[in-house]
């Protein structure tokens, strides 16, 4: 199947089997720039997926397994710098250390998830590198803040 914008540019392209998405699917912005690409298996996202900014720069990249995000995902800015990065467990929940950065690369935040819930100490920095805030979490609930 192929869907088109009213200006004649492709919008979306992929296949169906038994009314479910299968194989490679691709999407585009109105100007023809790619917006996403990834595989489906029986209607569920599977394998590596990529999305792009309107500028054509990579926006996100990561894997899907059984319709859930899994493993390390990166979310990028149009200049290619990493805005946020972390991993998902086999249930599609944030797990382990997640980091974020300001444009230009200075660290912005860091903390850990345990099965989708914030845990331990999370730290946020100002762009000049000074600590702005630290917050402790237990099972997703804030327990202390400085």
N, CA, C and O atoms as CSV, one atom per row, in Angstrom:
chain,resi,resn,atom,element,x,y,z
A,1,UNK,N,N,0.833,-1.164,0.000
A,1,UNK,CA,C,0.000,0.000,0.000
A,1,UNK,C,C,0.881,1.230,0.000
A,1,UNK,O,O,1.955,1.250,0.600
A,2,UNK,N,N,0.401,2.262,-0.690
A,2,UNK,CA,C,1.081,3.550,-0.687
A,2,UNK,C,C,0.047,4.644,-0.509
A,2,UNK,O,O,-0.979,4.672,-1.188
A,3,UNK,N,N,0.339,5.549,0.426
A,3,UNK,CA,C,-0.502,6.720,0.644
A,3,UNK,C,C,0.275,7.933,0.159
A,3,UNK,O,O,1.502,7.970,0.243
A,4,UNK,N,N,-0.456,8.933,-0.354
A,4,UNK,CA,C,0.178,10.106,-0.945
A,4,UNK,C,C,-0.360,11.382,-0.305
A,4,UNK,O,O,-1.531,11.462,0.066
A,5,UNK,N,N,0.522,12.382,-0.182
A,5,UNK,CA,C,0.073,13.723,0.194
A,5,UNK,C,C,-0.655,14.331,-0.996
A,5,UNK,O,O,-0.504,13.870,-2.127
A,6,UNK,N,N,-1.444,15.363,-0.736
A,6,UNK,CA,C,-2.176,16.003,-1.839
A,6,UNK,C,C,-1.249,16.678,-2.849
A,6,UNK,O,O,-1.687,17.021,-3.947
A,7,UNK,N,N,0.033,16.877,-2.496
A,7,UNK,CA,C,0.986,17.460,-3.447
A,7,UNK,C,C,1.670,16.397,-4.313
A,7,UNK,O,O,2.542,16.721,-5.119
A,8,UNK,N,N,1.276,15.124,-4.147
A,8,UNK,CA,C,1.826,14.042,-4.955
A,8,UNK,C,C,3.018,13.336,-4.349
A,8,UNK,O,O,3.536,12.389,-4.940
A,9,UNK,N,N,3.467,13.772,-3.186
A,9,UNK,CA,C,4.606,13.151,-2.508
A,9,UNK,C,C,4.127,11.959,-1.693
A,9,UNK,O,O,3.074,12.013,-1.058
A,10,UNK,N,N,4.909,10.879,-1.715
A,10,UNK,CA,C,4.570,9.713,-0.887
A,10,UNK,C,C,4.527,10.099,0.583
A,10,UNK,O,O,5.357,10.879,1.050
A,11,UNK,N,N,3.553,9.550,1.314
A,11,UNK,CA,C,3.409,9.788,2.742
A,11,UNK,C,C,3.777,8.544,3.537
A,11,UNK,O,O,4.456,8.625,4.561
A,12,UNK,N,N,3.316,7.382,3.049
A,12,UNK,CA,C,3.459,6.139,3.794
A,12,UNK,C,C,3.431,4.984,2.815
A,12,UNK,O,O,2.685,5.001,1.836
A,13,UNK,N,N,4.267,3.960,3.092
A,13,UNK,CA,C,4.325,2.819,2.201
A,13,UNK,C,C,4.622,1.565,3.009
A,13,UNK,O,O,5.524,1.551,3.846
A,14,UNK,N,N,3.858,0.519,2.750
A,14,UNK,CA,C,4.079,-0.746,3.429
A,14,UNK,C,C,3.119,-1.810,2.918
A,14,UNK,O,O,2.273,-1.550,2.063
A,15,UNK,N,N,3.270,-3.010,3.460
A,15,UNK,CA,C,2.444,-4.139,3.033
A,15,UNK,C,C,1.565,-4.622,4.185
A,15,UNK,O,O,1.877,-4.442,5.362
A,16,UNK,N,N,0.466,-5.236,3.796
A,16,UNK,CA,C,-0.418,-5.902,4.743
A,16,UNK,C,C,-0.538,-7.366,4.366
A,16,UNK,O,O,-0.531,-7.716,3.186
A,17,UNK,N,N,-0.647,-8.210,5.362
A,17,UNK,CA,C,-1.026,-9.609,5.183
A,17,UNK,C,C,-2.034,-9.908,6.278
A,17,UNK,O,O,-1.774,-9.659,7.455
A,18,UNK,N,N,-3.179,-10.439,5.892
A,18,UNK,CA,C,-4.246,-10.745,6.845
A,18,UNK,C,C,-4.588,-9.516,7.686
A,18,UNK,O,O,-4.760,-9.617,8.901
A,19,UNK,N,N,-4.684,-8.362,7.038
A,19,UNK,CA,C,-5.041,-7.092,7.677
A,19,UNK,C,C,-4.037,-6.612,8.728
A,19,UNK,O,O,-4.392,-5.810,9.591
A,20,UNK,N,N,-2.803,-7.086,8.670
A,20,UNK,CA,C,-1.762,-6.650,9.598
A,20,UNK,C,C,-0.546,-6.179,8.819
A,20,UNK,O,O,-0.225,-6.707,7.755
A,21,UNK,N,N,0.133,-5.162,9.378
A,21,UNK,CA,C,1.352,-4.657,8.757
A,21,UNK,C,C,2.426,-5.738,8.813
A,21,UNK,O,O,2.598,-6.409,9.830
A,22,UNK,N,N,3.148,-5.894,7.699
A,22,UNK,CA,C,4.267,-6.830,7.633
A,22,UNK,C,C,5.383,-6.202,6.808
A,22,UNK,O,O,5.139,-5.348,5.956
A,23,UNK,N,N,6.600,-6.636,7.073
A,23,UNK,CA,C,7.736,-6.176,6.289
A,23,UNK,C,C,8.113,-4.740,6.600
A,23,UNK,O,O,7.701,-4.167,7.608
A,24,UNK,N,N,8.908,-4.177,5.704
A,24,UNK,CA,C,9.424,-2.815,5.877
A,24,UNK,C,C,8.316,-1.797,5.610
A,24,UNK,O,O,7.600,-1.876,4.612
A,25,UNK,N,N,8.198,-0.849,6.523
A,25,UNK,CA,C,7.299,0.297,6.361
A,25,UNK,C,C,8.143,1.556,6.383
A,25,UNK,O,O,9.106,1.672,7.140
A,26,UNK,N,N,7.757,2.496,5.532
A,26,UNK,CA,C,8.472,3.773,5.443
A,26,UNK,C,C,7.464,4.916,5.414
A,26,UNK,O,O,6.364,4.798,4.873
A,27,UNK,N,N,7.885,6.031,6.019
A,27,UNK,CA,C,7.067,7.239,5.974
A,27,UNK,C,C,7.917,8.417,5.548
A,27,UNK,O,O,9.140,8.401,5.688
A,28,UNK,N,N,7.250,9.450,5.021
A,28,UNK,CA,C,7.933,10.641,4.549
A,28,UNK,C,C,7.195,11.886,5.013
A,28,UNK,O,O,5.992,11.855,5.274
A,29,UNK,N,N,7.936,12.980,5.111
A,29,UNK,CA,C,7.334,14.288,5.330
A,29,UNK,C,C,6.809,14.797,3.997
A,29,UNK,O,O,7.150,14.263,2.941
A,30,UNK,N,N,5.985,15.823,4.050
A,30,UNK,CA,C,5.355,16.384,2.850
A,30,UNK,C,C,6.375,16.770,1.775
A,30,UNK,O,O,6.073,16.707,0.584
A,31,UNK,N,N,7.589,17.172,2.195
A,31,UNK,CA,C,8.607,17.583,1.207
A,31,UNK,C,C,9.400,16.405,0.637
A,31,UNK,O,O,10.304,16.602,-0.175
A,32,UNK,N,N,9.064,15.175,1.062
A,32,UNK,CA,C,9.736,13.990,0.542
A,32,UNK,C,C,10.874,13.492,1.415
A,32,UNK,O,O,11.454,12.445,1.126
A,33,UNK,N,N,11.207,14.213,2.471
A,33,UNK,CA,C,12.248,13.779,3.404
A,33,UNK,C,C,11.742,12.587,4.203
A,33,UNK,O,O,10.598,12.611,4.658
A,34,UNK,N,N,12.549,11.544,4.391
A,34,UNK,CA,C,12.097,10.390,5.183
A,34,UNK,C,C,11.725,10.794,6.609
A,34,UNK,O,O,12.386,11.642,7.208
A,35,UNK,N,N,10.667,10.186,7.154
A,35,UNK,CA,C,10.272,10.443,8.542
A,35,UNK,C,C,10.492,9.215,9.423
A,35,UNK,O,O,10.810,9.359,10.604
A,36,UNK,N,N,10.330,8.006,8.871
A,36,UNK,CA,C,10.605,6.797,9.659
A,36,UNK,C,C,10.810,5.612,8.738
A,36,UNK,O,O,10.435,5.638,7.566
A,37,UNK,N,N,11.429,4.546,9.305
A,37,UNK,CA,C,11.586,3.284,8.597
A,37,UNK,C,C,11.731,2.181,9.634
A,37,UNK,O,O,12.497,2.306,10.590
A,38,UNK,N,N,10.988,1.104,9.436
A,38,UNK,CA,C,11.095,-0.034,10.335
A,38,UNK,C,C,10.271,-1.202,9.844
A,38,UNK,O,O,9.449,-1.068,8.938
A,39,UNK,N,N,10.501,-2.341,10.449
A,39,UNK,CA,C,9.816,-3.578,10.078
A,39,UNK,C,C,8.647,-3.864,10.998
A,39,UNK,O,O,8.633,-3.480,12.167
A,40,UNK,N,N,7.662,-4.552,10.430
A,40,UNK,CA,C,6.545,-5.096,11.188
A,40,UNK,C,C,6.507,-6.603,10.998
A,40,UNK,O,O,6.834,-7.112,9.926
A,41,UNK,N,N,6.110,-7.306,12.038
A,41,UNK,CA,C,5.836,-8.738,11.975
A,41,UNK,C,C,4.445,-8.922,12.575
A,41,UNK,O,O,4.225,-8.633,13.751
A,42,UNK,N,N,3.514,-9.403,11.764
A,42,UNK,CA,C,2.135,-9.638,12.211
A,42,UNK,C,C,1.541,-8.423,12.917
A,42,UNK,O,O,0.871,-8.563,13.940
A,43,UNK,N,N,1.785,-7.224,12.370
A,43,UNK,CA,C,1.192,-6.010,12.901
A,43,UNK,C,C,1.924,-5.366,14.058
A,43,UNK,O,O,1.463,-4.353,14.585
A,44,UNK,N,N,3.061,-5.927,14.473
A,44,UNK,CA,C,3.831,-5.385,15.593
A,44,UNK,C,C,5.192,-4.909,15.104
A,44,UNK,O,O,5.824,-5.581,14.289
A,45,UNK,N,N,5.663,-3.729,15.603
A,45,UNK,CA,C,7.015,-3.292,15.237
A,45,UNK,C,C,8.043,-4.323,15.693
A,45,UNK,O,O,7.910,-4.914,16.765
A,46,UNK,N,N,9.062,-4.532,14.875
A,46,UNK,CA,C,10.066,-5.558,15.165
A,46,UNK,C,C,11.400,-5.122,14.568
A,46,UNK,O,O,11.436,-4.596,13.456
A,47,UNK,N,N,12.490,-5.333,15.292
A,47,UNK,CA,C,13.816,-5.003,14.773
A,47,UNK,C,C,14.137,-3.527,14.904
A,47,UNK,O,O,13.480,-2.797,15.646
A,48,UNK,N,N,15.159,-3.096,14.173
A,48,UNK,CA,C,15.637,-1.718,14.256
A,48,UNK,C,C,14.674,-0.760,13.574
A,48,UNK,O,O,14.217,-0.988,12.455
A,49,UNK,N,N,14.384,0.314,14.285
A,49,UNK,CA,C,13.555,1.403,13.747
A,49,UNK,C,C,14.346,2.689,13.820
A,49,UNK,O,O,15.124,2.913,14.748
A,50,UNK,N,N,14.131,3.527,12.826
A,50,UNK,CA,C,14.764,4.846,12.788
A,50,UNK,C,C,13.702,5.881,12.448
A,50,UNK,O,O,12.801,5.637,11.645
A,51,UNK,N,N,13.832,7.053,13.087
A,51,UNK,CA,C,13.002,8.201,12.712
A,51,UNK,C,C,13.941,9.357,12.410
A,51,UNK,O,O,15.074,9.395,12.890
A,52,UNK,N,N,13.454,10.310,11.601
A,52,UNK,CA,C,14.273,11.443,11.198
A,52,UNK,C,C,13.575,12.756,11.484
A,52,UNK,O,O,12.347,12.838,11.480
A,53,UNK,N,N,14.382,13.792,11.736
A,53,UNK,CA,C,13.886,15.160,11.814
A,53,UNK,C,C,13.500,15.600,10.407
A,53,UNK,O,O,13.913,14.989,9.421
A,54,UNK,N,N,12.709,16.660,10.321
A,54,UNK,CA,C,12.351,17.215,9.004
A,54,UNK,C,C,13.588,17.618,8.195
A,54,UNK,O,O,13.553,17.635,6.965
A,55,UNK,N,N,14.677,17.940,8.895
A,55,UNK,CA,C,15.919,18.347,8.227
A,55,UNK,C,C,16.623,17.181,7.540
A,55,UNK,O,O,17.514,17.387,6.715
A,56,UNK,N,N,16.220,15.951,7.882
A,56,UNK,CA,C,16.870,14.768,7.344
A,56,UNK,C,C,17.841,14.131,8.323
A,56,UNK,O,O,18.338,13.032,8.077
A,57,UNK,N,N,18.117,14.810,9.435
A,57,UNK,CA,C,19.015,14.263,10.456
A,57,UNK,C,C,18.286,13.191,11.266
A,57,UNK,O,O,17.075,13.278,11.474
A,58,UNK,N,N,19.021,12.194,11.716
A,58,UNK,CA,C,18.452,11.120,12.516
A,58,UNK,C,C,17.862,11.672,13.806
A,58,UNK,O,O,18.510,12.468,14.486
A,59,UNK,N,N,16.641,11.265,14.155
A,59,UNK,CA,C,15.958,11.692,15.375
A,59,UNK,C,C,16.020,10.620,16.456
A,59,UNK,O,O,16.313,10.919,17.614
A,60,UNK,N,N,15.745,9.372,16.083
A,60,UNK,CA,C,15.799,8.290,17.072
A,60,UNK,C,C,16.172,6.993,16.387
A,60,UNK,O,O,15.958,6.803,15.190
A,61,UNK,N,N,16.747,6.091,17.207
A,61,UNK,CA,C,17.147,4.791,16.688
A,61,UNK,C,C,17.122,3.795,17.841
A,61,UNK,O,O,17.655,4.051,18.921
A,62,UNK,N,N,16.493,2.662,17.585
A,62,UNK,CA,C,16.427,1.610,18.584
A,62,UNK,C,C,15.698,0.403,18.033
A,62,UNK,O,O,15.265,0.383,16.881
A,63,UNK,N,N,15.572,-0.603,18.884
A,63,UNK,CA,C,14.979,-1.863,18.438
A,63,UNK,C,C,13.631,-2.111,19.108
A,63,UNK,O,O,13.365,-1.663,20.224
A,64,UNK,N,N,12.806,-2.834,18.386
A,64,UNK,CA,C,11.519,-3.321,18.884
A,64,UNK,C,C,11.582,-4.837,18.915
A,64,UNK,O,O,12.185,-5.465,18.044
A,65,UNK,N,N,10.962,-5.410,19.914
A,65,UNK,CA,C,10.847,-6.869,20.024
A,65,UNK,C,C,9.432,-7.164,20.498
A,65,UNK,O,O,9.016,-6.687,21.553
A,66,UNK,N,N,8.694,-7.947,19.723
A,66,UNK,CA,C,7.317,-8.317,20.078
A,66,UNK,C,C,6.465,-7.080,20.364
A,66,UNK,O,O,5.648,-7.094,21.285
A,67,UNK,N,N,6.650,-6.005,19.579
A,67,UNK,CA,C,5.843,-4.810,19.722
A,67,UNK,C,C,6.227,-3.897,20.869
A,67,UNK,O,O,5.480,-2.975,21.197
A,68,UNK,N,N,7.392,-4.135,21.493
A,68,UNK,CA,C,7.848,-3.306,22.611
A,68,UNK,C,C,9.257,-2.794,22.321
A,68,UNK,O,O,10.068,-3.489,21.710
A,69,UNK,N,N,9.537,-1.561,22.773
A,69,UNK,CA,C,10.907,-1.071,22.683
A,69,UNK,C,C,11.790,-1.958,23.534
A,69,UNK,O,O,11.392,-2.405,24.609
A,70,UNK,N,N,13.008,-2.210,23.036
A,70,UNK,CA,C,13.923,-3.082,23.772
A,70,UNK,C,C,15.355,-2.648,23.502
A,70,UNK,O,O,15.683,-2.188,22.408
A,71,UNK,N,N,16.203,-2.801,24.513
A,71,UNK,CA,C,17.609,-2.455,24.353
A,71,UNK,C,C,17.827,-0.955,24.361
A,71,UNK,O,O,16.946,-0.188,24.750
A,72,UNK,N,N,19.008,-0.543,23.927
A,72,UNK,CA,C,19.398,0.869,23.973
A,72,UNK,C,C,18.720,1.658,22.860
A,72,UNK,O,O,18.703,1.246,21.700
A,73,UNK,N,N,18.168,2.791,23.241
A,73,UNK,CA,C,17.584,3.747,22.303
A,73,UNK,C,C,18.323,5.068,22.443
A,73,UNK,O,O,18.717,5.468,23.539
A,74,UNK,N,N,18.504,5.735,21.310
A,74,UNK,CA,C,19.109,7.067,21.286
A,74,UNK,C,C,18.123,8.033,20.656
A,74,UNK,O,O,17.476,7.726,19.655
A,75,UNK,N,N,18.023,9.215,21.266
A,75,UNK,CA,C,17.178,10.285,20.754
A,75,UNK,C,C,18.092,11.477,20.496
A,75,UNK,O,O,18.769,11.958,21.404
A,76,UNK,N,N,18.106,11.950,19.246
A,76,UNK,CA,C,19.099,12.926,18.812
A,76,UNK,C,C,18.477,14.262,18.407
A,76,UNK,O,O,17.291,14.350,18.089
A,77,UNK,N,N,19.301,15.274,18.430
A,77,UNK,CA,C,18.909,16.597,17.952
A,77,UNK,C,C,19.239,16.705,16.465
A,77,UNK,O,O,19.964,15.868,15.927
A,78,UNK,N,N,18.710,17.729,15.801
A,78,UNK,CA,C,19.013,17.894,14.377
A,78,UNK,C,C,20.501,18.011,14.065
A,78,UNK,O,O,20.923,17.688,12.954
A,79,UNK,N,N,21.318,18.476,15.044
A,79,UNK,CA,C,22.756,18.589,14.794
A,79,UNK,C,C,23.492,17.265,15.014
A,79,UNK,O,O,24.708,17.200,14.836
A,80,UNK,N,N,22.763,16.206,15.402
A,80,UNK,CA,C,23.364,14.893,15.607
A,80,UNK,C,C,23.783,14.611,17.037
A,80,UNK,O,O,24.163,13.483,17.351
A,81,UNK,N,N,23.723,15.604,17.911
A,81,UNK,CA,C,24.099,15.375,19.309
A,81,UNK,C,C,22.994,14.580,20.017
A,81,UNK,O,O,21.815,14.683,19.678
A,82,UNK,N,N,23.409,13.794,20.996
A,82,UNK,CA,C,22.464,12.949,21.732
A,82,UNK,C,C,21.710,13.810,22.737
A,82,UNK,O,O,22.321,14.471,23.577
A,83,UNK,N,N,20.377,13.803,22.652
A,83,UNK,CA,C,19.534,14.516,23.608
A,83,UNK,C,C,19.253,13.628,24.812
A,83,UNK,O,O,19.268,14.091,25.952
A,84,UNK,N,N,18.996,12.341,24.550
A,84,UNK,CA,C,18.684,11.395,25.617
A,84,UNK,C,C,19.045,9.992,25.148
A,84,UNK,O,O,18.948,9.669,23.964
A,85,UNK,N,N,19.464,9.167,26.102
A,85,UNK,CA,C,19.828,7.793,25.767
A,85,UNK,C,C,19.581,6.899,26.974
A,85,UNK,O,O,19.846,7.273,28.117
A,86,UNK,N,N,19.068,5.711,26.688
A,86,UNK,CA,C,18.840,4.738,27.741
A,86,UNK,C,C,18.322,3.447,27.151
A,86,UNK,O,O,18.155,3.322,25.938
A,87,UNK,N,N,18.069,2.487,28.027
A,87,UNK,CA,C,17.655,1.159,27.571
A,87,UNK,C,C,16.257,0.814,28.077
A,87,UNK,O,O,15.761,1.360,29.063
A,88,UNK,N,N,15.663,-0.105,27.360
A,88,UNK,CA,C,14.361,-0.668,27.722
A,88,UNK,C,C,14.551,-2.145,28.019
A,88,UNK,O,O,15.376,-2.813,27.394
A,89,UNK,N,N,13.778,-2.655,28.984
A,89,UNK,CA,C,13.851,-4.080,29.290
A,89,UNK,C,C,12.958,-4.870,28.327
A,89,UNK,O,O,12.357,-4.292,27.422
A,90,UNK,N,N,12.871,-6.184,28.521
A,90,UNK,CA,C,12.100,-7.008,27.589
A,90,UNK,C,C,10.588,-6.835,27.724
A,90,UNK,O,O,9.824,-7.446,26.977
A,91,UNK,N,N,10.156,-6.010,28.667
A,91,UNK,CA,C,8.733,-5.665,28.797
A,91,UNK,C,C,8.444,-4.280,28.216
A,91,UNK,O,O,7.315,-3.797,28.289
A,92,UNK,N,N,9.478,-3.638,27.633
A,92,UNK,CA,C,9.303,-2.322,27.033
A,92,UNK,C,C,9.344,-1.182,28.034
A,92,UNK,O,O,8.878,-0.082,27.736
A,93,UNK,N,N,9.896,-1.427,29.223
A,93,UNK,CA,C,9.982,-0.406,30.264
A,93,UNK,C,C,11.407,0.134,30.347
A,93,UNK,O,O,12.367,-0.605,30.126
A,94,UNK,N,N,11.548,1.445,30.670
A,94,UNK,CA,C,12.869,2.009,30.872
A,94,UNK,C,C,13.559,1.211,31.968
A,94,UNK,O,O,12.952,0.855,32.978
A,95,UNK,N,N,14.850,0.935,31.746
A,95,UNK,CA,C,15.587,0.138,32.726
A,95,UNK,C,C,17.067,0.486,32.650
A,95,UNK,O,O,17.628,0.629,31.563
A,96,UNK,N,N,17.687,0.619,33.809
A,96,UNK,CA,C,19.105,0.962,33.851
A,96,UNK,C,C,19.312,2.461,33.767
A,96,UNK,O,O,18.372,3.240,33.926
A,97,UNK,N,N,20.547,2.856,33.518
A,97,UNK,CA,C,20.916,4.270,33.515
A,97,UNK,C,C,20.423,4.977,32.257
A,97,UNK,O,O,20.592,4.488,31.140
A,98,UNK,N,N,19.814,6.128,32.467
A,98,UNK,CA,C,19.390,7.026,31.389
A,98,UNK,C,C,20.140,8.333,31.558
A,98,UNK,O,O,20.341,8.806,32.676
A,99,UNK,N,N,20.551,8.910,30.444
A,99,UNK,CA,C,21.254,10.181,30.466
A,99,UNK,C,C,20.613,11.142,29.475
A,99,UNK,O,O,20.023,10.731,28.476
A,100,UNK,N,N,20.742,12.425,29.773
A,100,UNK,CA,C,20.312,13.455,28.822
A,100,UNK,C,C,21.396,14.522,28.772
A,100,UNK,O,O,22.178,14.674,29.711
A,101,UNK,N,N,21.431,15.253,27.674
A,101,UNK,CA,C,22.463,16.267,27.479
A,101,UNK,C,C,21.854,17.516,26.863
A,101,UNK,O,O,20.849,17.464,26.154
A,102,UNK,N,N,22.493,18.634,27.154
A,102,UNK,CA,C,22.116,19.900,26.533
A,102,UNK,C,C,22.641,19.925,25.098
A,102,UNK,O,O,23.549,19.167,24.757
A,103,UNK,N,N,22.075,20.792,24.259
A,103,UNK,CA,C,22.686,20.995,22.953
A,103,UNK,C,C,24.152,21.389,23.157
A,103,UNK,O,O,24.459,22.226,24.005
A,104,UNK,N,N,25.023,20.805,22.407
A,104,UNK,CA,C,26.446,21.053,22.580
A,104,UNK,C,C,27.133,19.965,23.379
A,104,UNK,O,O,28.362,19.893,23.399
A,105,UNK,N,N,26.345,19.101,24.050
A,105,UNK,CA,C,26.922,17.935,24.697
A,105,UNK,C,C,27.067,17.964,26.203
A,105,UNK,O,O,27.310,16.915,26.799
A,106,UNK,N,N,26.927,19.131,26.859
A,106,UNK,CA,C,27.055,19.162,28.317
A,106,UNK,C,C,25.952,18.306,28.946
A,106,UNK,O,O,24.798,18.343,28.519
A,107,UNK,N,N,26.330,17.541,29.960
A,107,UNK,CA,C,25.336,16.665,30.569
A,107,UNK,C,C,24.240,17.485,31.234
A,107,UNK,O,O,24.484,18.548,31.806
A,108,UNK,N,N,23.022,16.952,31.139
A,108,UNK,CA,C,21.843,17.628,31.666
A,108,UNK,C,C,21.228,16.845,32.812
A,108,UNK,O,O,20.840,17.433,33.822
A,109,UNK,N,N,21.133,15.535,32.675
A,109,UNK,CA,C,20.529,14.716,33.708
A,109,UNK,C,C,20.994,13.283,33.618
A,109,UNK,O,O,21.388,12.803,32.555
A,110,UNK,N,N,20.942,12.594,34.771
A,110,UNK,CA,C,21.305,11.179,34.788
A,110,UNK,C,C,20.635,10.516,35.977
A,110,UNK,O,O,20.579,11.064,37.078
A,111,UNK,N,N,20.133,9.329,35.721
A,111,UNK,CA,C,19.512,8.541,36.769
A,111,UNK,C,C,19.180,7.167,36.242
A,111,UNK,O,O,19.422,6.858,35.075
A,112,UNK,N,N,18.622,6.343,37.111
A,112,UNK,CA,C,18.333,4.960,36.734
A,112,UNK,C,C,16.845,4.652,36.868
A,112,UNK,O,O,16.119,5.239,37.670
A,113,UNK,N,N,16.439,3.703,36.041
A,113,UNK,CA,C,15.093,3.139,36.112
A,113,UNK,C,C,15.207,1.671,36.500
A,113,UNK,O,O,16.176,0.995,36.154
A,114,UNK,N,N,14.219,1.198,37.212
A,114,UNK,CA,C,14.074,-0.218,37.512
A,114,UNK,C,C,12.676,-0.615,37.087
A,114,UNK,O,O,11.693,-0.249,37.732
A,115,UNK,N,N,12.590,-1.361,36.001
A,115,UNK,CA,C,11.313,-1.803,35.444
A,115,UNK,C,C,10.335,-0.653,35.241
A,115,UNK,O,O,9.160,-0.748,35.597
A,116,UNK,N,N,10.843,0.442,34.659
A,116,UNK,CA,C,10.002,1.574,34.304
A,116,UNK,C,C,9.802,2.606,35.391
A,116,UNK,O,O,9.135,3.615,35.157
A,117,UNK,N,N,10.356,2.388,36.572
A,117,UNK,CA,C,10.197,3.328,37.677
A,117,UNK,C,C,11.549,3.946,38.044
A,117,UNK,O,O,12.558,3.245,38.122
A,118,UNK,N,N,11.560,5.257,38.266
A,118,UNK,CA,C,12.801,5.904,38.695
A,118,UNK,C,C,13.240,5.313,40.024
A,118,UNK,O,O,12.421,5.016,40.894
A,119,UNK,N,N,14.557,5.147,40.162
A,119,UNK,CA,C,15.113,4.585,41.382
A,119,UNK,C,C,16.456,5.232,41.683
A,119,UNK,O,O,17.135,5.707,40.773
A,120,UNK,N,N,16.842,5.254,42.946
A,120,UNK,CA,C,18.139,5.805,43.325
A,120,UNK,C,C,18.198,7.309,43.166
A,120,UNK,O,O,17.172,7.990,43.161
A,121,UNK,N,N,19.410,7.819,43.035
A,121,UNK,CA,C,19.629,9.260,42.945
A,121,UNK,C,C,19.645,9.709,41.491
A,121,UNK,O,O,20.360,9.156,40.656
A,122,UNK,N,N,18.851,10.709,41.217
A,122,UNK,CA,C,18.850,11.360,39.908
A,122,UNK,C,C,19.489,12.728,40.088
A,122,UNK,O,O,19.213,13.427,41.063
A,123,UNK,N,N,20.342,13.105,39.148
A,123,UNK,CA,C,21.032,14.385,39.211
A,123,UNK,C,C,20.776,15.162,37.932
A,123,UNK,O,O,20.799,14.605,36.834
A,124,UNK,N,N,20.530,16.471,38.092
A,124,UNK,CA,C,20.366,17.376,36.954
A,124,UNK,C,C,21.395,18.488,37.097
A,124,UNK,O,O,21.639,18.986,38.196
A,125,UNK,N,N,21.996,18.873,35.970
A,125,UNK,CA,C,23.021,19.899,35.932
A,125,UNK,C,C,22.552,21.098,35.128
A,125,UNK,O,O,21.696,20.980,34.251
A,126,UNK,N,N,23.124,22.257,35.440
A,126,UNK,CA,C,22.945,23.439,34.598
A,126,UNK,C,C,23.905,23.309,33.420
A,126,UNK,O,O,24.814,22.479,33.434
A,127,UNK,N,N,23.696,24.126,32.419
A,127,UNK,CA,C,24.581,24.058,31.245
A,127,UNK,C,C,26.030,24.370,31.585
A,127,UNK,O,O,26.938,23.913,30.890
A,128,UNK,N,N,26.263,25.148,32.650
A,128,UNK,CA,C,27.636,25.480,33.032
A,128,UNK,C,C,28.312,24.351,33.809
A,128,UNK,O,O,29.471,24.490,34.202
A,129,UNK,N,N,27.612,23.233,34.040
A,129,UNK,CA,C,28.180,22.080,34.727
A,129,UNK,C,C,27.882,22.008,36.207
A,129,UNK,O,O,28.175,20.996,36.843
A,130,UNK,N,N,27.303,23.064,36.778
A,130,UNK,CA,C,26.958,23.060,38.205
A,130,UNK,C,C,25.722,22.185,38.443
A,130,UNK,O,O,24.789,22.178,37.641
A,131,UNK,N,N,25.733,21.456,39.546
A,131,UNK,CA,C,24.567,20.631,39.897
A,131,UNK,C,C,23.396,21.553,40.207
A,131,UNK,O,O,23.520,22.475,41.013
A,132,UNK,N,N,22.277,21.305,39.574
A,132,UNK,CA,C,21.067,22.094,39.790
A,132,UNK,C,C,20.195,21.446,40.850
A,132,UNK,O,O,19.644,22.123,41.718
A,133,UNK,N,N,20.073,20.100,40.769
A,133,UNK,CA,C,19.173,19.399,41.685
A,133,UNK,C,C,19.546,17.927,41.750
A,133,UNK,O,O,19.981,17.345,40.757
A,134,UNK,N,N,19.377,17.338,42.906
A,134,UNK,CA,C,19.457,15.885,43.045
A,134,UNK,C,C,18.179,15.430,43.747
A,134,UNK,O,O,17.686,16.076,44.672
A,135,UNK,N,N,17.675,14.326,43.289
A,135,UNK,CA,C,16.437,13.788,43.841
A,135,UNK,C,C,16.589,12.285,44.012
A,135,UNK,O,O,17.103,11.602,43.126
A,136,UNK,N,N,16.144,11.777,45.141
A,136,UNK,CA,C,16.162,10.343,45.389
A,136,UNK,C,C,14.797,9.743,45.101
A,136,UNK,O,O,13.762,10.349,45.380
A,137,UNK,N,N,14.812,8.557,44.546
A,137,UNK,CA,C,13.569,7.854,44.214
A,137,UNK,C,C,13.619,6.430,44.742
A,137,UNK,O,O,14.669,5.788,44.753
A,138,UNK,N,N,12.486,5.962,45.170
A,138,UNK,CA,C,12.292,4.550,45.515
A,138,UNK,C,C,11.011,4.105,44.852
A,138,UNK,O,O,9.944,4.669,45.094
A,139,UNK,N,N,11.119,3.092,44.017
A,139,UNK,CA,C,9.959,2.547,43.306
A,139,UNK,C,C,9.145,3.639,42.614
A,139,UNK,O,O,7.914,3.610,42.620
A,140,UNK,N,N,9.850,4.601,42.018
A,140,UNK,CA,C,9.189,5.637,41.244
A,140,UNK,C,C,8.689,6.824,42.034
A,140,UNK,O,O,8.201,7.789,41.447
A,141,UNK,N,N,8.796,6.779,43.350
A,141,UNK,CA,C,8.310,7.880,44.188
A,141,UNK,C,C,9.485,8.699,44.708
A,141,UNK,O,O,10.502,8.155,45.138
A,142,UNK,N,N,9.320,10.027,44.656
A,142,UNK,CA,C,10.353,10.916,45.169
A,142,UNK,C,C,10.433,10.784,46.677
A,142,UNK,O,O,9.421,10.895,47.369
A,143,UNK,N,N,11.655,10.543,47.198
A,143,UNK,CA,C,11.816,10.391,48.642
A,143,UNK,C,C,12.666,11.492,49.263
A,143,UNK,O,O,12.602,11.710,50.473
A,144,UNK,N,N,13.452,12.182,48.463
A,144,UNK,CA,C,14.229,13.310,48.979
A,144,UNK,C,C,14.705,14.138,47.779
A,144,UNK,O,O,14.861,13.639,46.664
A,145,UNK,N,N,14.926,15.415,48.059
A,145,UNK,CA,C,15.368,16.310,47.008
A,145,UNK,C,C,16.281,17.371,47.605
A,145,UNK,O,O,16.054,17.838,48.721
A,146,UNK,N,N,17.308,17.746,46.865
A,146,UNK,CA,C,18.230,18.816,47.273
A,146,UNK,C,C,18.420,19.782,46.134
A,146,UNK,O,O,19.159,20.758,46.268
